[in-house]
Amino acid sequence: MKRLAVTHLRSQTRRFSTKPGSEWETWAKTATQASWSPYAAGGVAVALAAYLILPGSSKDHAVKHTPKSLAESQFDKFAKPFNPSSSSGLATEAKAATDNSNDIETPMRERMSTFVRKMQNKIVENLDKLEMQAAQELGVTPKLFVRDEWVRKEGGVGLSCVLQEGNVFEKAGVLVSVVHGPASANLIKQMRARKKEGVSDESGVYHMFAAGCSMVLHPHNPNAPTAHLNYRYFELVKEGEEKPVAAWFGGGCDLTPSYLFEEDAVQFHRVIKDVCDKHDTEYYPKFKKWCDEYFYIPHRHETRGVGGIFFDDLEHGDHNNLFKFVEECGLSFVDQYVPIMQRRWNAPFSAEMKRWQQLRRGRYVEFNLVYDRGTKFGLVTPGARIESIMCSLPLTARWEYMHEPAEGSKEAELIKVLQKPREWVV
């Protein structure tokens, strides 16, 4: 029964060719080259630079798009720390990366570059294991993540790991970007509006650095929840100086189920609360509330999901401690989510349950296109790559006129929680 359900579901979903020049290759290629805002937590923030890049600089061509195994990847070379005061403006040479994320003598930009790649590796390896286990159980060929490397000629590198129509995930993306370049006037204006210290010189020329990892996972099975994650780091350096005039962390993770399983919500929140409490007992309640408020859909009077944590502009205090907090948050995601998927990926479901999942994914689309600040900014940014901005969206979604779940149903139970966010752990 379970296998038939999955097989039937896959037969209803349009497949993409993996041949050169196909729609799949085009999607995978463009998904690495978007523009990004530091607020793009609601979507897959794939290139970390939405408004950071000046108009006309969107010709950031990827130099290769050949799927590679993790062992073959050449991404373990990051751009050297930039030096705006040097004669060349920005250093573009690459150097072999080592795991220097815990070396406090290493510049934070290098440590964060190493960390986001390490986090991506851990997540993708564990999700690939899920896909292989599912394929073995179903007696079918596994479909794993495609790894797509790119280099941005203005400065930066990235690796997009993408999967469509696997046995567990309908659509999944785990994307890393490490970029640098001249900071646009628009960025500087926003930084001043956000009261960033050190960005007060209106005649100054600034350079930016950004590193981050973003992820959105949309499972096939309606019993399995969608998950989102984003952790990032930004620096601004005034030309002629070495020390950043502004540097901050941001990020978060959240869970969006179609059907409420309280044990899943508790597990997701418990793991991240334990990480938060280890660093500051005020973090979890503050960031949990921020998450509920950010991922709220006003015209539906409900949150997008059951939340998690969300934070931005994390800059005060020892940056070594802030980095450790962000690092432990990111590396804890596997413990937050994989056990849930092991329980839910192949649970029996009906056509009505699948229909409800599509309706809930419609809400996901509504939030990302109407309210997410990063998405909205990207859509009006000259030169932005629309395919990348949209890559957080599910493959399929549904809208029905005046749909209401039946009183007392499991669907109605979910809506009650979304209309009044719950405290999952204390």
C-alpha positions in Angstrom: 0.0 0.0 0.0 2.8 2.4 0.9 4.8 1.7 -2.2 1.7 2.1 -4.4 1.0 5.5 -2.8 4.5 6.7 -3.5 4.5 5.3 -7.1 1.2 6.8 -7.9 2.3 10.2 -6.5 5.4 10.2 -8.6 3.5 9.3 -11.7 1.4 12.4 -11.2 4.4 14.8 -11.0 6.0 16.2 -14.1 9.6 15.0 -14.6 12.5 17.1 -15.8 15.1 15.9 -18.2 18.7 15.9 -17.0 20.2 16.2 -20.4 22.3 19.3 -21.3 20.2 22.2 -22.1 17.1 20.7 -20.5 14.7 22.5 -18.2 16.3 20.8 -15.2 19.8 21.9 -16.1 18.5 25.5 -16.7 16.8 25.5 -13.3 19.9 24.1 -11.5 22.1 26.6 -13.3 20.1 29.7 -12.5 19.3 28.5 -9.0 22.9 29.3 -8.0 23.1 32.9 -9.2 20.3 34.9 -7.5 20.4 38.1 -5.8 19.7 38.2 -2.0 18.8 40.3 0.9 19.8 39.6 4.5 16.1 39.3 5.2 15.6 36.4 2.7 15.0 33.9 5.4 11.6 32.9 4.0 13.1 31.7 0.8 16.3 29.9 -0.4 18.8 32.7 -0.2 21.0 31.3 -2.9 23.6 33.9 -3.7 23.6 36.2 -0.7 23.6 39.4 -2.7 20.2 40.6 -3.8 20.8 44.3 -3.3 24.5 44.0 -2.7 25.3 43.9 -6.4 25.1 47.0 -8.6 22.7 47.1 -11.5 24.3 45.6 -14.6 26.6 43.3 -12.6 24.2 40.3 -12.9 26.4 38.7 -15.5 27.7 36.4 -12.9 28.2 33.3 -15.1 28.9 30.0 -13.6 32.0 28.5 -15.0 30.9 24.9 -14.7 27.6 23.0 -14.3 28.6 19.4 -14.4 27.1 17.3 -11.6 29.8 15.9 -9.4 30.0 13.6 -6.4 31.0 15.1 -3.1 34.4 13.6 -3.3 35.1 15.1 -6.8 33.9 18.6 -5.8 36.4 21.4 -6.3 34.4 23.8 -4.2 36.8 23.4 -1.3 38.5 26.6 -2.5 37.2 29.8 -1.2 38.0 33.4 -2.2 40.8 34.8 -0.1 39.8 37.4 2.4 39.4 40.6 0.5 41.5 43.7 1.0 39.8 46.8 -0.3 42.9 48.9 0.2 45.0 46.8 -2.0 45.9 48.0 -5.5 43.6 45.4 -7.1 40.7 46.3 -4.9 39.6 42.8 -4.1 41.8 39.6 -4.0 40.3 37.0 -6.3 42.9 34.2 -5.9 41.7 31.0 -4.4 43.2 29.0 -1.7 42.6 25.5 -0.4 40.2 25.4 2.4 40.9 23.7 5.7 38.6 23.3 8.7 39.6 26.5 10.3 36.1 27.3 11.7 37.3 26.9 15.3 40.5 28.8 15.0 39.8 32.2 16.7 42.9 33.7 15.0 41.4 33.1 11.6 39.3 36.0 10.2 35.6 35.4 10.7 34.9 35.6 6.9 37.1 32.5 6.5 35.7 30.7 9.4 32.1 31.3 8.2 33.0 30.2 4.6 34.3 26.9 6.0 31.4 26.4 8.3 28.6 26.9 5.7 30.3 24.3 3.4 30.6 21.9 6.4 26.9 22.4 7.2 25.9 21.9 3.6 27.9 18.6 3.5 26.3 17.3 6.6 22.8 18.1 5.6 23.1 16.7 2.0 24.9 13.6 3.1 22.1 12.8 5.6 19.3 13.6 3.1 21.0 11.4 0.5 21.0 8.6 3.0 17.3 9.0 3.4 16.8 8.8 -0.4 19.0 5.7 -0.6 17.2 4.0 2.3 13.8 4.8 0.7 14.9 3.5 -2.7 16.1 0.3 -1.2 12.8 -0.2 0.7 10.8 0.6 -2.5 13.0 -1.4 -4.8 13.7 1.5 -7.1 16.7 3.4 -8.3 17.8 6.1 -5.8 17.9 9.7 -7.0 20.4 11.9 -5.2 21.4 15.5 -5.0 23.0 17.1 -8.0 25.9 19.3 -7.1 26.4 22.4 -9.2 29.5 24.6 -8.7 29.7 28.2 -9.8 32.1 31.1 -9.7 30.9 34.8 -9.8 33.3 36.8 -11.8 32.7 39.9 -9.7 34.0 37.9 -6.7 32.7 34.8 -5.0 32.0 31.1 -5.3 29.1 28.8 -4.6 27.7 25.3 -4.6 24.1 24.5 -5.1 22.9 21.0 -4.1 19.5 20.3 -5.6 17.1 17.4 -5.9 13.7 17.1 -7.7 11.4 14.2 -7.7 13.3 11.9 -5.4 11.7 9.1 -3.5 11.4 11.1 -0.3 11.6 14.7 -1.5 9.5 16.3 -4.2 11.9 19.3 -4.3 14.9 20.1 -2.1 17.7 22.6 -2.3 20.7 23.2 0.0 22.7 26.1 -1.3 25.9 27.8 -0.2 27.3 31.1 -1.4 30.4 33.0 -0.5 30.5 36.4 -2.3 32.2 39.7 -2.1 32.4 43.0 -4.0 31.6 46.7 -4.0 28.6 47.5 -1.8 25.8 49.2 -3.7 24.5 52.6 -2.7 21.2 51.0 -1.9 22.8 48.6 0.6 24.6 51.5 2.3 21.4 53.4 2.5 19.6 50.5 4.2 22.5 49.9 6.6 22.2 53.5 7.7 18.5 53.2 8.1 19.1 50.1 10.3 21.5 52.2 12.5 24.5 50.2 11.6 27.5 51.7 13.5 30.4 52.6 11.3 28.4 53.2 8.1 27.9 57.0 8.7 30.3 58.3 6.2 28.1 59.2 3.2 31.1 59.9 1.0 32.8 56.6 1.9 33.3 53.6 -0.4 32.5 50.3 1.1 33.0 46.6 0.2 30.9 43.8 1.3 31.4 40.1 2.1 28.6 37.6 2.7 28.6 33.9 3.4 25.6 31.7 4.1 23.8 28.4 3.6 20.1 28.2 2.8 17.8 25.2 2.5 14.2 24.4 1.7 12.9 20.8 1.7 9.5 19.8 0.3 8.7 16.1 0.9 6.3 14.1 -1.2 4.4 12.6 1.7 1.7 14.9 3.3 2.6 13.4 6.7 6.1 14.8 6.4 6.7 18.5 7.1 8.4 21.0 4.9 11.6 22.5 6.5 13.5 25.7 6.0 16.9 26.8 7.2 19.1 29.8 6.7 22.3 30.9 8.5 24.5 33.7 7.2 27.2 36.3 8.0 27.8 39.8 6.6 30.7 42.2 6.7 31.1 45.8 5.5 34.7 47.2 5.1 35.4 50.8 4.3 37.9 51.2 1.5 41.4 51.8 2.8 40.7 50.0 6.1 41.2 46.4 7.2 38.7 46.0 10.1 35.0 45.7 9.2 32.9 48.7 10.1 29.9 46.4 10.5 29.6 42.7 10.8 26.6 40.6 11.9 25.0 37.1 11.8 21.5 36.1 11.0 19.4 33.0 10.4 16.9 30.5 11.7 15.0 27.4 11.0 11.3 26.6 10.9 8.9 23.7 10.3 5.8 23.7 8.1 3.6 20.6 8.5 0.5 19.8 6.5 -0.7 17.5 9.4 0.1 18.2 13.0 2.1 15.6 14.9 2.9 17.2 18.2 5.9 14.9 18.8 7.5 16.3 15.6 7.0 19.9 16.6 8.3 19.2 20.1 11.4 17.4 18.7 12.2 20.2 16.3 11.9 22.9 18.9 13.6 20.9 21.7 16.8 20.4 19.7 17.1 24.1 18.8 16.1 25.3 22.3 18.9 23.2 23.8 21.4 24.9 21.5 20.0 28.3 22.3 20.0 27.7 26.1 23.6 26.6 26.0 24.6 30.1 24.8 21.9 32.4 26.3 18.6 31.3 28.0 17.0 34.4 26.5 17.7 33.4 22.9 15.0 30.7 22.5 12.0 32.6 23.7 13.1 35.8 21.9 13.9 34.1 18.6 10.9 31.7 18.8 8.6 34.7 19.1 10.4 36.5 16.3 9.9 33.5 14.1 6.2 33.3 14.8 5.8 37.0 14.0 8.0 36.9 10.9 6.3 33.8 9.3 2.8 35.2 9.7 0.3 35.5 6.8 -1.9 38.5 7.7 -4.6 38.0 5.1 -5.0 34.4 6.3 -4.7 35.2 10.0 -2.3 32.3 10.5 1.4 31.5 10.7 3.1 29.6 7.8 4.0 26.7 10.1 4.7 25.7 13.7 7.8 27.9 13.8 11.3 27.5 15.1 13.7 30.4 15.6 14.5 33.5 13.6 17.1 36.2 14.3 18.9 39.0 12.4 21.5 41.7 13.2 23.2 39.5 15.8 26.3 41.6 16.3 26.7 42.6 20.0 29.1 40.7 22.2 32.0 38.4 21.4 31.8 37.4 17.8 33.6 34.1 18.5 30.7 33.2 20.8 28.1 34.4 18.3 29.8 32.3 15.6 29.7 29.2 17.9 26.0 29.7 18.4 25.3 30.0 14.7 27.5 27.0 14.0 25.8 24.8 16.5 22.4 25.9 15.3 23.2 24.9 11.8 24.9 21.6 12.6 21.9 20.6 14.8 19.4 20.6 11.9 20.0 16.9 11.1 19.0 16.0 14.7 16.0 18.3 14.4 14.6 17.0 11.1 15.9 13.6 10.0 14.3 11.5 12.8 10.9 13.1 11.8 11.4 12.1 8.2 12.4 8.6 9.1 9.0 8.3 10.8 6.9 10.1 8.2 8.3 9.7 4.7 6.4 6.5 3.8 3.4 6.7 6.1 0.2 5.8 4.3 -1.8 8.7 2.9 -4.9 9.2 0.8 -5.7 11.4 -2.2 -7.5 13.8 0.1 -4.5 14.1 2.3 -2.4 14.9 -0.8 -5.0 17.5 -1.8 -4.7 19.2 1.6 -0.9 19.2 1.3 -1.3 21.1 -2.0 -3.6 23.6 -0.3 -1.1 24.2 2.5 1.7 24.6 0.0 -0.4 27.4 -1.5 -0.1 29.2 1.8 3.7 28.7 1.5 3.7 30.3 -1.9 1.5 33.2 -0.7 3.9 34.0 2.2 7.0 33.9 0.0 5.6 36.0 -2.8 3.5 38.5 -0.8 5.3 39.0 2.5 8.9 37.7 2.5 11.1 40.8 2.4 13.9 39.1 0.6 11.7 37.8 -2.2 9.9 41.2 -2.6 13.2 43.0 -2.8 14.7 40.6 -5.3 11.7 40.9 -7.6 12.2 44.7 -8.0 16.1 44.5 -8.1 17.5 45.2 -11.6 19.3 42.2 -12.9 17.9 39.8 -10.4 17.5 36.2 -11.5 13.9 35.2 -11.1 14.5 31.5 -11.3 16.7 31.7 -8.2 14.3 33.9 -6.3 11.5 31.4 -6.9 13.5 28.2 -6.2 12.1 28.0 -2.6 8.7 27.3 -4.0 7.2 23.8 -4.1 6.8 22.0 -7.5 3.1 21.8 -6.9 0.5 23.8 -5.0 -3.3 24.3 -5.1 -5.9 27.0 -4.4 -9.7 26.3 -4.0 -12.4 28.8 -3.6 -13.7 29.2 -0.1 -12.2 25.9 1.1 -12.7 25.2 4.8 -11.6 22.0 6.6 -14.3 19.9 8.3 -15.0 20.7 11.9 -13.1 18.4 14.2 -10.9 17.1 11.4 -7.1 16.7 11.5 -6.9 19.5 9.0 -8.9 21.8 11.3 -6.6 20.9 14.2 -3.6 22.2 12.3 -5.4 25.5 11.5 -6.2 26.1 15.2 -2.5 25.8 16.0 -1.5 28.1 13.1 -4.0 30.7 14.2 -2.7 30.7 17.8 1.0 29.7 18.0 1.8 27.2 20.8 4.7 26.9 23.1 6.1 23.5 22.2 8.8 23.3 24.9 9.4 25.0 28.2 
